[in-house]
């Protein structure tokens, strides 16, 4: 029998080979990025620059496809400030809310639009240019329908698209954003038109009475669009309006959309009403008009339209019911939520406790709390700073994406978080430079902060930029950097917690003695002798980004956001740093350092790290005159004026600038 089968073996092998060739082989990558929106492209840039094996999977045929539909009325609320009076790229990003981070100086959003609040199409144009010019590896037309654990091999996850093609990935970075419309089901909900499908032609609203469910920017954007053509517009939601200029939260109602507040407060038929959405019911009369009522009132009547009207309308019992008049249309503008449906139960991220089910729960470094290796970036990761900072918007999450990339580099490639190592004599100037130009801590206030690792005996330090503050207890593991015996400083920009009238007469603090009472955005320095523990982070005071430190210093708020005043900013900061380091951080002229070297066993730090190493600034005529007037240097110019040979100070080495004490 074996002799009969032997001739058939080559044929069987050929058939098996053909079967294997026909089955699709999975694509293998170290990193799979879901979504080619702003967050996905930003992560793609960092992975491309690092030379990593990655792929960006986008279900549509273009990047940033969300903005081809939304916002429906086509005006963004992200600021596009082209002119700041500065040439510093980092500073300018503080006021450019649409550009992504890259090493190409000209690849900025300001080149595609000059409008302060630009059209959504401009953002699409910019994202297409970003992906194309940087040659990011994007696979368009790939709709991932399932994310699950890999069955075997070195990969951690398997992603399956609409064609049944699999992608094996070591790390998954979910950048799909929030795009599933938020809905509330109640009797008659099917008669409500959704934000995603309602008409945008104003002619369809001529003379109509419109009720909008929601009081966020999408609701007010819609109201502002139809306001000139409607009879009345009412907005209904559980919460009152929160104004961004009061809360300092960019996701609250922006001034660019709030025209209806005028027509409401000036009693021109439009208005706002608070109430629970889940208790609503919508009924239609015989003429097609829509009435708003309460679901509990429908329980006592029949199912016919005639029975639902009449005594089921609250006005029958309460003739001052705010929404007793009928409406021609009811629109739902309740925002969007994360798409949880593509994840298997084995990898599905849980729902975050904030945002009413909008967000997945992630760790302080944006990793799923249930599935190691699954990271959520971009707007969907906003649960970590919801209603606190700008992590749900481009100008915020471009920095959190960079932080996640640093975590990936350390964990999977043993590349520690980038640091700048400097002598302690440059600590003051390093901090002042960052507070006056850094855009990451400025935009992600209270969430990202600079960590200064004091090393040795405090004579030098490592400066680590934009670390997620909520992960500070895990700093050594996430960054690959160690905390020395002197401890660490953390630089945070934050708003004050005092409840004040944001436009009132006494809204600001100008005296540096009362800097801790500052209400507006200002720098705060925290000093810890050791890393805080996770328990200390959980028990930190309400509203604080960090636990109570050994010492804290507030730099007084500044109207121009320029913290460079010698008396108000520099000198108080220097004295705080001297307290933490127990060292004199003043800087001295070369002649002063020479005298200290002759008369002291241990000259000041700036002299040891500058003058004694033959380093320092070259003197100028202004500095010479300043030093002479302060009595710190001899005035050799009279010798030159009399024709006698003398010594000039034009080229005399200096070790820094004069301080207040020397003056």
GICOR-V365813 format. One record per pair of residues at least 4 apart in sequence whose C-alpha atoms are under 8 Angstrom apart, sorted by the first residue. I is the first residue (numbers start at 1). GAP is how many residues later the second one is. Records with the same first field share a line. If there is no record, write none. Layout:
I=GAP  GAP
//
This chain:
1=4
2=4
3=4
4=4
5=4
7=4
8=4
9=4
10=4
11=4
12=4
13=4
14=4
15=4
16=4
17=4
18=4
19=4
24=141  142
25=140  141
26=139  140  141  142
27=139  140  141
28=127  139  140  141
29=24  25  26  138  139  140  141
30=22  23  24  125  139  140  141
31=21  22  23  24  138  139  140  141  142
32=22  23  24  25  137  138  139  140  141
33=7  10  11  21  22  23  24  139  140  141  142
34=6  22  23  24  110  138  139  140  141  142
35=5  21  22  23  24  139  140  141  142
36=4  5  20  21  22  26  27  28  102  139  140
37=4  26  27  28  29  90  138  139  140
38=4  26  62  89  340  356  360
39=4  136  338  339  340  355  358  359  362
40=4  16  134  135  136  337  338
41=4  15  86  89  90  95
42=4  58  59  356  359
43=4  358  359  362
44=4  10  11  12  92  93
45=4  57  89  91
46=4  356  359
47=4  5  6  7  358
48=4  6  88
54=83
55=82  83  84
56=81  82  83
57=81  82  83  84  85  86  87
58=4  5  80  81  82  83  84  85
59=81  82  83  84  85
60=5  80  81  82  83
61=4  79  80
62=66  78
63=61  64  65  68
64=4  59  60  63  64
65=4  59
66=4  113
67=4  53  54  56  57
68=52  53  56
70=4  50
71=4  5  49  147
72=123  124  128
73=127  148  149  152
74=45  46  47
75=42  43  44  45
76=41  42  43  44
77=40  41  177  179
78=19  20  39  40
79=16  17  18  19  37  38  39
80=15  16  17  18  29  30  34  35  36  37  38
81=14  15  29  35
82=14  28  32
84=8  11
86=5  6
87=5
88=4  349
89=4  16
90=4  347  348  349
91=4  345  346  347  348
92=4  347
93=4  6  346
94=344  345  346  348  349
96=13  14  299
97=297  298
98=11  25  296  297
99=8  9  10  11  295  296
100=8  294  295  298
101=297
102=5
106=5
107=4  23
108=18
109=4  14  17
110=4
112=10  13  14
113=5  9
114=4
118=4
119=4
120=4
121=4
122=4
123=4
124=4
125=4
126=4
127=4
128=4
129=4
130=4
131=4  5  7
132=4
142=19  20
143=18  19
144=15  16  17  18  198
145=14  15  16  17  197
146=13  14  15  196  197  198
147=10  11  12  13  195  196  197  200
148=9  10  11  195  196  197  198  199
149=7  8  9  197  198
150=5  6  7  8  18
154=16
155=13  14  15
156=12  13  14  15  217
157=11  12  13  14  15
158=8  9  10  11
159=7  8  9  10
160=4  5  6  7
161=4  5
170=203
171=202  203  204
172=201  202  203
173=201  202  203  204
174=200  201  202  203
175=201  202  203  204  205
176=162  163  202  204
177=161  201  202  203
178=158  159  160  161  180  201  202
179=157  158  159  160
180=156  157  158  159
181=15  153  154  155  156
182=152  153  154  155
183=149  151
184=5  93  94
185=4  93
186=91  92  93  94  95  109
187=93  94  95  108
188=4  93  94  95
189=92  93
191=91  139
192=137  138  139  140
193=4  5  136  137  138  139
194=4  137  138  139
195=23  136  137  138
198=133
199=5
201=4
202=4  23  24  27
203=26
205=21  24  25
206=23  24  25
207=22  23  24
208=21  22  23  24  119  120  121
209=21  22  23  24  117  118  119  120
210=20  22  23  24  117  118  119  120  121
211=22  23  24  25  116  118  119  120
212=7  11  21  22  23  24  118  119  120  121
213=6  22  23  24  117  118  119  120  121
214=5  21  22  23  118  119  120
215=4  5  20  21  22  24  25  26  38  118  119
216=4  25  36  37  117  118  119
217=4  34  35  36  37  40
218=4  115  116  117
219=4  16  113  114  115
220=4  33  37  38  40
221=4  36  37
222=4
223=4  10  37
224=4  33  34  35  36
226=4
227=5  6  33
231=38
232=37  38
233=36  37  38
234=36  37  38  39
235=36  37  38
236=36  37  38  39
237=36  37  38  39  40
238=36  37  38  39
239=35  36
240=33  34
241=12
242=4  5  10  11
243=4  9  10  11  12
244=4  5  6  7  8  9  10  11
245=4  9  10  257
246=256
247=5
249=138  139  140  141
250=4  139  140
251=136  139
253=4  5
254=4
255=4
258=4
259=4
260=4  10  11
261=4  10
262=4
263=4  5  6  7  8
264=4  5  6  7  8
265=6
273=49
276=4
279=15  16  17
280=12  13  14  15
281=11  12  13  14
282=8  9  10  11
283=7  8  9  10  22  25  26
284=4  5  6  7  21
285=4  5  6  20  21  24
286=19  20
288=40
289=37  38  39
290=36  37  38  39  40
291=22  33  34  35  36
292=21  31  32  34
293=4  19  20  21
294=4  19  20
295=4
296=4
297=4  15  16  17
298=4  10  14
301=6  7  11
302=5  6
303=4  5
304=4
305=4
306=4
307=5
308=4  5
309=4
310=6
311=5  6
312=4
313=4  11
314=4  5  7  10
315=4  5  6  9
320=4
336=22
337=20  21  22
338=20  21  22  42
340=8  9
343=4  5  6
344=4
347=23  24
348=22  23
349=11  12  13  19  20  21  22
350=10  11  19  20
351=6  7  8  9  10
352=5  6  7  8  9  10  31
353=4  8
354=4  5  29  32
355=4  28  31
359=21  22  23  24
360=8  20  21  23
361=7  8  20  22
362=4  5  6  7  13  14  19  21  22
363=4  5  6  21
364=20  104  105  106  107
365=38  39  42  103  105  106
366=9  10  11  15  38
367=4  5  6  7  8  9
368=4  5  6  7  8
376=4  5
377=4  20  23  24
378=4  13  14  15  16  19  20  22  23
379=12  13  14  15  18
380=12
381=10  11
382=4  9  10
384=7
385=4  5  6  62
386=5  6
388=58
389=7  54  55  56  57  58
390=5  6  7  53  54  55
391=4  5  6  9  53
392=4  5
393=4
394=4
395=4  48
396=4  44  47  48
397=4
398=4
399=4  41  45  67
400=4  48  68
401=4
402=4
403=4  63  64  65
404=4
405=4
406=4  10  11  12  73
407=4  10  71  72
408=4  5
409=4  5  6  7  8
410=4  5  6  7  68  69  70
411=4  67
414=66
415=65
416=63  64  65
417=47  62  63  64
418=46  47
419=43  44  45  46
420=42  43  44
421=39  40  41  42
422=4  5  38  39  40  41
423=4  36  37  38  186
424=34  35  36  37  161  181
425=34  35  160  161  162  180  181  184
426=4
427=4  34
428=4  142  145  146  149  157
429=4
430=4
431=4  60
432=4  131  132  138
433=4  5
434=4
435=88  128
436=125  126  127  128
438=4
439=4
440=4  8  26
441=4  5  6  7  8  9  25  51  52
442=51
444=4
445=4  47  48  49  50
446=23  46  47  48  99
447=21  22  23  98
448=18  19  20  21  44
449=16  17  18  19  20  41  42  43  44
450=13  14  15  16  17  40  41  42
451=12  13  14  15  16  37  38  39  40
452=9  10  11  12  36  37  38  39
453=8  9  10  11  29  30  31  34  35  36
454=4  5  6  7  8  29  30  31  32  33  34  35
455=4  5  6  7  28  29  30  31  32
456=4  28  29  30
457=28  29
458=28  123
459=146
467=4  5
468=4
469=76  77
470=67  75  76
471=4
472=59  60
473=58  59  60  61  64
474=4
475=4  5  6
476=4  5  6  7
477=4
483=4  5  47  48
484=4
485=44  45
486=43  95
487=40  41  42  43  44
488=39  40  41  42  43
489=36  37  38  39
490=35  36  37
491=32  33  34  35
492=31  32  33
493=28  29  30  31
494=26  27  28  29  30
495=23  24  25  26  27
496=21  22  23  24  25
497=22  46
498=19  21
500=4  7  19
501=5  6
502=5
503=4
507=12
508=10  11  12  49
509=5  6  8  9  10  47  48
510=4  5  46  47  48
511=4  45  57
512=43  44  56  57  60
514=4  42
515=39  40  41  42
516=37  38  39  40
518=4  38  39
519=38
520=37
521=36
522=32  33  34  35  36  39
523=31  32  33  34
524=28  29  30  31
525=27  28  29
526=23  24  25  26  27
527=22  23  24  25  53
528=4  21  22  23
529=21
532=4  5  15
533=4
534=4
535=4
536=4  11
537=9  10
539=8
540=4  5  6  7  8
541=6  7
551=29
553=20  23
555=8  13  14  17  18
556=12  13
557=4
558=4  5
563=6  7
564=4  5  6
565=4  5
566=4  5  94
567=4  5
568=4
569=4
570=4
571=4  89
572=4
573=4
574=4  11  12
575=4
576=4
577=4  5  8
578=4  5  6  7
579=4
583=22
584=20  21
585=19  20  21
586=18  19  20  73
587=19  20  68  69  70  71  72
588=4  5  18  19  66  67  68  69  70  71
589=4  65  66  67  68  69
590=4  17  21  62  63  64  65
591=4  41  42  63
592=4  40
593=4  10  11  14  18
594=4
595=4
596=4  7  8
597=4  5  6
603=4  5
604=4
605=4
606=4  5  49
607=4  5  48
608=4  5
609=4  6
610=4  5  6  45
611=4  5  43  44
615=38  40
616=37  38  39  40
617=36  37  38  39
618=32  33  34  35  36
619=4  5  30  31  32  33  34  35
620=4  29  30  31
621=4  29
622=4
623=4
624=4  9  25  26
625=4
626=4
627=4  5  6
628=4  5  6  7
630=32  33
636=4  10  11  12
637=4  9  11
638=4
639=4  5  6  7
640=4  5  6
648=4
658=4  5
659=4
//
